[in-house]
């Protein structure tokens, strides 16, 4: 459940009304949601991007809900339409045309920043067009760590889009890539241990940081468990619950879970692999793991504008972006020809 915080009407932008039934239709809240308290104060009950908590909404049913919308409705509908068209046509000779339409939309917003839209939009689009976990699996993931669930929905959508940019056009495979995000570090996440979760974030920030953090806390045995679960597994599939595993059609993708803590320059773990020993897909998984912290960071209106290009530039400055990834993405997004794509669809 989201932390409830109070704000006065002067502290937020203009809000628009939305009723209970409308909000209940959303999987992820499209907005920061408030109720009005006496003397005009507003109390936030749900943050943008959080799964809509129907139990919490029922508690306040009957009161007017006010929202500060983060999602861009037109962008979400555009993205859903494009991915749905691709899903319906990826086995035809026209699949490259539908792929290019998605990449042109993605480039305009998330690379060039020339149109409006949020990172939260990508979550809504992915949940509609790529997400395959059933109700039981979804409940398992949300109960494990709600912030991690939200993060993985976003990372999965970006992984699928970047994989498409790098040339993957099999819809089922792209959906698998989307779902792999939810399985990263799963043995540790299942422990539901605050110190272990903190160690994951420390490890994401710097190789070896997880164990160093736990040992500094006096948790020597936990540090050993952390290292064992993250780096020394011989068979990742055995530790993945069946309710999640069956969604992955290409089980070979599970091998990529071994490399998410590697780093492009060879400073990562467990094998200190450099970019020359990593596939395009592995470079994507490493890149998005580095961009997004495990703790929730929140969403803002239009926070998607140019986000991926800026993130790549930041990684490049840190010497943590694969040279091949850098050149491929630059080439793909800089050479997309809108006129040619539109002409092909005429």
N, C-alpha and C positions, 0 to 999 in steps of 0.2 A: 504494500500500500504506500502511496506517496506521502511524504512528509507534508503535513498541513502547515501553511505559513500564512500570515496575515499581511495585507498590503492595503494602503489607502487608495482611493480612486485617483489621486494625483500621481501615483507611482507607476501606473501602467498606461498603455496606449488606449485608444478608444476601443470599447468592447462591443460585441454584437450578441444578441440573444440567440440561444439554441435550446430546444426543448429536450426532455429526458429521452424520448423515443428516438430522436435523431442521433444523439450521442451514443445510445446503446447499440446502434447499427455499426459503429466503428470498432475495429479490432484494436488499433492503436489510436489514442486520442489525437485528433488533428490540431489540438489547441491546449493552451493552459486554461483550465476550467475553474471558475470561481463561483461562490455563492455570496449573496449580499448579507452582511451582518447589520445589526442596529447601528445607527449613526453613520451609515453609508460606507462602512469599511467592507473590504472584500477579503474573503478567505479562499486561498487556493486549495482545491481538493484533489486535482489531478494535473500532472504536468504533461505538456506536449510530448508525444512519443511513448508514454506509458500505456501498457495494455489497459483498456477500459475496465474498471472494476465495478461490475454491476451491483455487487453487494454494497459498495460505498455509495453508488448513485442512489440505490434504494433508500439509504439512510436519509438522503436529502430530497427525495422525490416530493414534488409539490412546491418546492421553492424554485424561483427563476434561476436558471443557470446562465452565467455570462462567460464568454470565451474570448481569448486573445488568440486568434487563429495563426498557426504557423504554416500549415500545409497550403500549397497553392492548388486549388481545385482543378484548374485548367491543366496544370502540369501533370497532376496525378492521372487525370483522364487521358491525356495525350500518351503518357508512358504506358498505361494499361492497354490502350488500344494498340500501340506499336508492338508490345510484347505478345499480345494475344494474336495479332496478325502473324507474327513470326512463328508462334506455337502452332498455328494452323497450317503454315506453309513451309516449315523447315525441311520437309521431305520432298519438296518440289524443286524444279529447276530455278524457281524464283527466290530461293531462300537468301541468296546474297543481296538481292534487292531489299528484302525486308530487314536483313541484318544492317544494311547501310542506313536505312531509315532510322533504326534505333540509335546507331552510332552518331548520326547527324544530330538527332535530338540531344543525346548525351553530351556531345561536343559543344553545342550551342550554350548549354547551361553549365554543366559541371566542369568543362574544360575552359571555354572562352568567357563564360560569365555574361553572355549576351541576352539571356532571358531570365525570368523570375522562377524561383523554385527553391525548395529546402531539401536537406538530406533526409528529412522525415518523409518526403514524397517518395523517395526510393524504397523506404520500408513498406509503405502502403502498396506500391507497385509490385514489389517482390512477393508480398504476402498474398496478393491476388493471382499472380501469374506464375510463380515458381514454387511457392511453399506447398509441401506435400505431407508434412507431419499430421497425423490424425489427432483427435481430441485427447487421447490418452498420452501420446508423446508430447503434445503441447503442454499439458498439465505437468508432466514430469519435468520438462525444461523450465517452466515458469516457477515451479516449486523449488527447483535447485538453486536458481539465482535469477531474480527478475531483471536486474540491471544487465546481467550478462546475456539474457535472452534478447532484450531490446538491442543491445550492441550487435549481437550475431545476426539479427535480422537485417540490420544496416550493412554490416560487413559482407554478408552473403550476397546481397543485391549488387554491391560494388564489385565483388569478385566475379560474378556472372557477367557483368557488363564489360569488365576489363578482359576477361577470357574471350568474350566475343570479339573485342577489338584486336586481340592477338591471333584471331583466326578460327576459333572454335565455333562451329555452327550446328552442332547436334543438340537439339533442345533438351533431350533427356540428360545428356552429359552436363550441360549448363545448369540444369536443375540440381544435379548431383553436386556440382561445384558450390552452388548456393548453400546446400545443406551441410557440406563438410565443415563450414564455419562453426556450426553448433557442436561439433565433436572435438574441436581443439581443446586440449587440456582437460578432457572430460573426467579422467580418473581423479584428478585433484578437485575439480569443481564439485563432483559428487559428494565430497567430504563435508561440504557446507561449513567450512572452518574459516573464520575470519583471517587468522594468521596465514593460512595456506593461500587464501585469495590475495592477500597483500603480497605474498611471496611471488605469485604469478605476475603481478604488476611490476615488481622489482626486477624480475627476470626479463620481462618484456622491455624494460628500460635499458638493462645492461646485462650481458652474459654473466652468469654466476651470481647475479644480484639476489636471486630468490633464496639460495642457501645461506648467503652472507647475512641477509635480513633475519632469517630464522635462528641462526646461531647467535646473532647479537641479542636476540630476545631470550636466549637461554634454552632454545627448543632444539637441542641437538638431534634427538631421535626423529623429530618432525622434519628436520632438514634432510635426514637420510631418506625418509619416506618421500619427500618432495622430489629428490633427485631420482629415486627409483621409478616413481610414477611418471615423471616427465621424460626421462632420457633412456631408461634401460628396458623398455618393453620389447619383447620379441614378437608379440602378436597383438596389435592394437584392437583387432576385432573382438577378442575375447573379453575385453573390458567395456565394450559398448553394449548397452541394453538392447535386447532384440527389438523393442518397440521403436528404437531409433535406427538400428542397423538396417532393417528391411527396406527403408526408404532409399538407401543408396544402391542404385542398380549396378554401378561399376565399382566393385569392392577394391579394385586396384588403386582407387583414389585414396584409400585409407593409408597407404604407404606415405602419402604426402604429409600426414599428420606428424611424421617424425622430424620434419625440417622447419617447423614454424619458429623455432628458436635459433635457427642458423642466421647469420648475417652476411650481407653481400660481400663485405670485405674479408670474410674468413674469421671473424672474431666470435662467431656464435657457437652454439653447442647443439648436439653432442660431438659433431665431427669436424667443426671449424671449416665447413665447406665454403668455398668462394663461389661467386656467381657463375664461373665457368663449369661448375659441376651441378648446377641447378637448372631445372627445366623452366620454361616460361611460366607454367602454372605454379610451380614452387616459388618463383620470384614474386608472383602476384600474391600468394598467400603470405609470404614473409612481409611484403610491402604493406598490406592492409593491417597485419598484426602490429606493425610498428606505428602506423598512423593513429589507430584508435586505442585509447587506454581501456582497461577492463572495467573501470568505474564509469558510471553514467556521466556524460558531460553536458547533457541538455541540448535542446534544439531551439533555433531562432529562425524567424522569418527570413527567407532568402539566404540562409547560411550555405546553400549549395552552390551559389554563383562562383564559378571558377575554383571550386574547392579541390578537385582532383589535381588540376595543374599546379596549384599552390603547394599541395601536399608533396607532389613529385619534386618540385623545386626545393622544398625544405629537405627532403631526403637526399637529393643530389648534393646540396651544400654540406650535408653531414657525411657524404661519401657512402650512403646507404641505399643508393638506387642502382640497380643493374644497368650497365651501359646499354645492353641490348634492349631492356625495357624502356629506357629513356628514349633511345632512337626510334624504336618501333612505335611508341605512343605518339611521339612528336610527328612522325611521318604519317601515321594513320589519321590523326586528328587535323593535321595541317593540310592534308591533300584531299580530304573529303569534298567532293564537288556537289553542292546542293542542286545546281541546275541539271547536272547529269542524272542524279538520283531521281529528281522529279520527272525528268524526261523519260526515264525507263518505266515509270509507273503510268505514263500517259497512255 
